[in-house]
Amino acid sequence: MTPYRLALYWAPAGDDPLHARGSAWLGRDAESGAAIAQPAVDGIDLAQATDDPRRYGLHATLKAPFRLAQGYAAARAATAALAARLAPFDLPPLAVHDLDGFLALRERAPCPPLHALADACVSELDAHRVPPDAAEIARRRPERLPPAQRAHLDRWGYPYVFEEWRFHVTLTRRLDAAEKSVLMPAVTAFLGDAPHRARRVAAISLFVQPTPGAPFTIAERLPLRG
């Protein structure tokens, strides 16, 4: 069965400590689909603060979720062909950052191969994307986007691509200052040294959403073989 939407993501390997710690922070394992007990944070409803990223699973976006024009098998084959041409590479250490009000893991040093991977995922899978409808465009509030992001939304269905793309593993919804003052040290302590460990970007992870509104799960990790 073709899923409702497909996304191309980076996700830590299943045996990476970041997968376990990050999934526990969000309250769900995107690999198994299982709910996980979240840590207690004084004065904060962590389930509510992580509701949106929990639905998508622990990941960094390479190509944002899209409806499939040619079915899952065709998109999978195109992604596998792309992955076969690309070589694995080292991911810089990660750290918790405030990203426009959201807490997210970001790389601590520039990583050109990471940006090249995201660019390739956006452009080379575009033939498999059904363009967003008017309601999907409206949810992006295009009138508030700067010209470059609006142009990307019109062309690629997502505003944050190419020069507007930033690697990030989202850990919370947008927070106010009081929430941030509590959750920034809490998530940093909870993740411990897992974000800082050496790791390779060795696969493109295919995340699927079976029906509208359903959580995303990992369907496959397609290894980079170049």
Secondary structure, 3 states (H helix, E strand, C coil): CCCCEEEEEECCCCCCHHHHHHHHHHCECCCCCCECCCCCCCCCCHHHHCHHHHHHCCCEEEEEEEEECCCHHHHHHHHHHHHHHCCCEEECCEEEEEECCEEEEEECCCCHHHHHHHHHHHHHCHHHEECCCHHHHHHCCHHHCCHHHHHHHHHHCCCCCHHHCCCCEECCCCCCHHHHHHHHHHHHHHHCCHHHCCEEECEEEEEEECCCCCCCEEEEEEECCC
